């Protein structure tokens, strides 16, 4: 049994699959854990913890524009 047979079978939103549509991928990323603050005020005061921010981590792999990534950070 390969890794893919075990991963994500019980929770379809626990992984992004090559067969996912763009809409499904966007939904999964938007619902994932963010390294932001508990409130808007905390987020603005302390900033994000980018090392644990899942959407940002995806961007480090898929966004080819380093300047844009720096702006987002």
C-alpha positions as CSV (number, residue, x, y, z in Angstrom):
1,X,0.0,0.0,0.0
2,X,1.5,3.3,-1.0
3,X,1.5,6.6,0.8
4,X,-1.4,8.0,-1.3
5,X,-3.6,5.1,-0.3
6,X,-3.3,6.0,3.4
7,X,-3.2,9.8,3.2
8,X,-6.4,11.8,3.1
9,X,-8.8,8.9,2.8
10,X,-10.5,9.6,6.0
11,X,-10.4,13.4,5.7
12,X,-10.5,14.6,2.1
13,X,-9.6,18.2,3.1
14,X,-6.4,17.0,4.9
15,X,-4.3,17.1,1.6
16,X,-4.2,18.8,-1.7
17,X,-4.4,16.3,-4.6
18,X,-3.3,16.6,-8.2
19,X,-6.8,15.8,-9.2
20,X,-8.3,18.7,-7.1
21,X,-9.9,21.6,-9.0
22,X,-8.6,25.1,-8.6
23,X,-11.7,25.9,-6.6
24,X,-11.1,22.9,-4.2
25,X,-7.5,23.9,-3.7
26,X,-8.4,27.5,-3.0
27,X,-11.0,26.3,-0.4
28,X,-8.5,24.0,1.3
29,X,-5.9,26.7,1.5
30,X,-8.3,29.3,2.8
31,X,-9.5,26.9,5.5
32,X,-6.0,25.9,6.6
33,X,-4.2,27.1,9.7
34,X,-2.9,30.7,9.7
35,X,0.0,32.0,11.7
36,X,-1.9,35.1,12.4
37,X,-3.1,36.5,15.7
38,X,-6.2,35.5,17.5
39,X,-7.8,38.9,16.8
40,X,-7.4,41.5,14.1
41,X,-5.7,43.7,16.7
42,X,-3.2,41.0,17.6
43,X,-2.5,40.4,13.9
44,X,-1.8,44.1,13.3
45,X,0.3,44.4,16.5
46,X,2.4,41.3,16.4
47,X,2.3,40.2,12.7
48,X,2.0,36.7,11.5
49,X,4.1,33.7,12.4
50,X,5.0,32.9,8.8
51,X,7.0,29.7,9.7
52,X,3.6,28.1,10.7
53,X,1.3,29.9,8.4
54,X,0.1,27.2,5.9
55,X,-1.1,29.5,3.1
56,X,2.2,31.4,3.2
57,X,4.2,28.1,3.1
58,X,2.3,27.1,0.0
59,X,3.2,30.4,-1.6
60,X,6.9,29.8,-0.9
61,X,6.7,26.8,-3.2
62,X,4.2,27.9,-5.9
63,X,4.6,31.7,-6.2
64,X,7.5,32.3,-8.6
65,X,7.7,36.1,-8.0
66,X,10.1,36.6,-5.0
67,X,9.2,40.3,-4.9
68,X,5.5,39.5,-4.5
69,X,6.3,36.9,-1.8
70,X,8.2,39.6,0.1
71,X,5.3,42.0,-0.2
72,X,2.9,39.4,1.1
73,X,5.2,38.6,4.0
